[in-house]
Amino acid sequence: MAKQEAKKSNTVVETLKTIFWALVIAGIFRTLFFQPFWIPSGSMKDTLLIGDFLFVNKMAYGYSYASCPSVRIERFGIDIDAKDICWFLDGDNTRILGDTPERGDIIVFRHPVQGTDFIKRVIGLPGDRIQMKDGVLHINGTAVQMEPAGTFEEEFRAQGPVRIRPRCENGVVGQGAICEKSRFIETLPNGESHHVLNITSQRSDNTGVYTVPDGHYFFMGDNRDNSTDSRFPQAVGGVGFVPHENLIGRAGRVIFSSAGRSMLFFWTWRGDRFFEKLE
């Protein structure tokens, strides 16, 4: 009897050891190489859709405190910030093995104030002057090239786990109707081209001039009228200028995509987006 109990005890210990080391290895892998990211909002449509799942390359720009994961489990009152884990990498806006992003890169970064993860496109580099005029992006006083690219269409319905409903250029539409947005091809000064969407004319279509500080970047969403980004100051919930050390990694490809409330709802999977390269 005692031998059986001892055997059971050893089995439990070995199981706990296996789980512990699996978590350690997963944590190291997530910190140094790739971080999973699930798209929660429509700010990057139609490049990224709500429910897209991807891995972010954390080797692209080197490492800083932001490379470490934050651990937040509200149910158990756990709130451990990345700075608490990688405090030794925090400071002076520097990175280990650091590299700089190129204009047009799609990047996951930590919000400078909130500490949450955002994903947007790099539009402005240090020293750039960024301005929006009548919905057209201007970089260093010159308008970027814009070409009409048809219409982006999606069904008007609640999307993703938080049930977000899209905004439509064709006015108020009913459940299940087609929601339309004008689509354009925007070409940045370095020749990088991507889609941007237009919904309506609003204040963020005409801005003052933003001069990007040294060691910082200016981010925008491709769904321009539905993106809280660097056009909005941090004091009102915007992103503002993002420090170099807050970059987490570059997104390059959608691995999996689900249009439903859960990835387990296989009938909502978007098979045509699996392993799709991002531009």
Secondary structure, DSSP 8 states (H G I E B T S, - for coil): -HHHHHHHHHHHHHHHHHHHHHHHHHHHHHHHTEEEEE--SSTTTTTS-TTEEEEEETTTT-B-GGGS--EEEGGGTEEE-HHHHSGGG-STT--BT-----TT-EEEEE-TTT--EEEEEEEE-TT-EEEEETTEEEETTEE-EEEEEEEEEEE-S-BTTTTB----TT----TTSEEEEEEEEEE-TTS-EEEEEE----GGGS---EE--TTEEEEE-SBGGG--STTS-GGGT---SEEGGGEEEEEEEEEEEB-SSSTT-GGGB-GGGTTEE--
